[in-house]
Amino acid sequence: MHFGIISPPVSGHLHPFGALGRELIARGHRVSLLHMPDLAPLVETQGLEFISVGESDHPSGSLPQSLARLGQLDGLAALRFTIQAIRRTTEMMCRDAPDAIRDHGIDALLVDQTEPAGGTVAERLAIPFVTVCNALALNRESEVPPPFTGWPYRRNPWVRARNRLGYAVSDRIMRPVTQIVGRYRKKWNLPPLQTPESSFSTLAQISQTPAAFDFPRRGLPQHFHYVGPLRHPALRVIPFPWERLDGRPLIYASLGTLQNSKDQIFRCFAEACLELDFQLVITHGGGLGEHAASSFPGNPLVVSYAPQLEVLRRARLTLTHAGLNTVLDSLACGVPLVAVPITYEQPAIASRIRWTGVGEVLSLPRLNAQRLRETIQRVVNNPSYASKARTIKMSIEQSGGVRGAADLIEKAV
């Protein structure tokens, strides 16, 4: 079959799709990703075919500018900026994707759950689609807090009422996006979406979050599947200065690909580790200039990119903004975490770190070197954190991963 992928234009979603796509290609299928021109190089390095759409309003060079602006924001400002970006890409997909899918003979779609246009485009073309949850699952339950909050999980009437209010706020925030989808559905004579869940696949919904790292769920459909992280052998080897490791236990620090220009947070990480007998490894994904990367106290090992899983297998602790891919990779290696959530779903992921006992969380306003150092010491000196991380590691190993996801996709479509 020829599978098409519809995804947000960010690495945290594209890399899992790349792994899934390569697994399907290895089984004899063809896989193409549809998006704006700027994504062509990244998609091709993932081993997938690229189909360009949106040239009229997303010309080459527009995505780096948008991501650079986003990297300077946090909290609600980052959320508002992101909603506007989603609105523009949703319009682009509804307008351009149907013709591109027809022209390239795509048989079925793999749709990221956070891209609301995908299911509607599939309905328009009457082709099957599978929902892939590369972020936290958006399936709603009254006892599960909205995924943009750091609210803890509780089971009582007051919390259910609070969560319902949170979902109502979420619907209001997302209205610019849902209005575009609604306009195209009306144009295409498709029935209105009654709930956000109406845009998800009825064939299969696949989550790369393992069940052991989610809050208790009681309302998921039977075709929802936790498969764990979507990973596949990379097509290229990422160089890393292994000879610079000095034998001390490692602390691995990453702020992912969207928040990686926050020099002050990295500096706080370095200051917190000054008096600890650990070697700090910082990866910044190109978000820091050469001067900033070489000026952190304590002479940590700072690189633009690292083979994350290989480094994590040697680590005792991860310092993170609670980005899902870094968290999942850490847990896949049995490594506990200290999280400093910044924006998006990071507070909700951090709340799951607390819930499962695999680490500790510091809020960004309370972050300083002393508090962080004390938190690091609490996690590395208490074996329960590492023990619970290893429990989730075992759960991940039994969840199916990218092969299980490909099995489900083939069966579904």
C-alpha positions, 0 to 999 in steps of 0.5 A: 500500500501507499501510506500518506502521513499528516503530521505537525511540522516539528521534530518531536512528531516527525521522528516517531513517524519516520520510525513507523514509516521505515518499519512499513517500508521494510514490509514492502509498503510505500510511505510519503509525508505531505507538508510545507516545502521546508520539511523536505530535507528532514523527511528525506533524512527519515527515509520517507518520500516527501510530497510538497503542499502549501507553497502559496502560503508556507514558502521556503524559509517560513518554518525556521522563522516561526520555530525561532519565534516560538523558541523565545516564548513560554507559557500561554504566549507559546500556546497562543502562538502554537494555536495560530500556527496550527490554524494556518497548517490546518487550512493548508492541509484542507485546501491542498492535501486532497488533490496531492493525495489523489495525484500521488495514489495514496491508499490510506493515511496515518494522521497525527492526533494533534492535526485535526485536518487529517481525519476530515481529509480522509473522509473527504477522499473516502480512504481509511486512516489510522490515528497516531498519538505521538503526543499525549493521547487527547481522548477525554475522560472526566477524571483525566485532566486536560493535556495542557495542564499540570493538574494531578489525577484525582477521583472525586466530583470536584476534580471531574467538574474542574476537568470538564471546565478545563476541556471547555476552555480547551475547546474555546482556545482551539475554536480558530482551528475547529472553525476551519475544519467545520467550514471545509466539512460543510463545503464537502457535505460531511456531517459536523464533528460532534466532539473532538473524538469524532475526528479520531480513527474508528479503525485504530488509534495508536499511542506511543505512550506506554499504558504504565506512564498514563493516568488510569483510563476507563473510557478508551475505545477497544481500537485504542492501543498503547504500543510504547515509543515508536523507534527504529534504527536510524539511517545515519550515525550521530557522532559523539565524543565518547572519548570525553567521558571521564568515567563519572556517572552521567547526568543527561540534559536536553530541552528538546527541539523547540525550547532548546535556545533557553540559555538560562535553563541550561546554565542553571543545569550546569550550576546545579551539577557543579558540586555533584560527582557527576559528569553533565552531558548537555545536548541543545539541538543547535539552539545555542550559539558557540559562545553560550555552549562553551561558557557553562560553569563546570565544563560540562560536555556540550554537543548540538546532537547526541545519540540519545538512547546510547547516551541514556543507557549510561546515564543515572538521571535525565534533566528535561523540560518534560518533552515526551520523546526525551521522557520516553527514551529515558524510561525505556532505559530505566533512567529517572528524571527531574523535569522543568516543564515550560509549555504545551503538554509538558506540565501534563507529562510532568504530572505523570512523572510525579504520578508514576514516581519516576522522578521529581518536578520543579516549576519554571518560576521556582527553578534555581541552582540550589533547588535543582541540586537538592532535587537531583540529590533526592532522586539519585540517592533514593533508589525508589525512583530508579526502581519505578523507572525500571518498572516502566522500562519493562512495560515498554519492552512488552508494549510492542513498539514500532513493530506492534504499531505496524501490525495494527496498521496493516490489520486495520487498513 
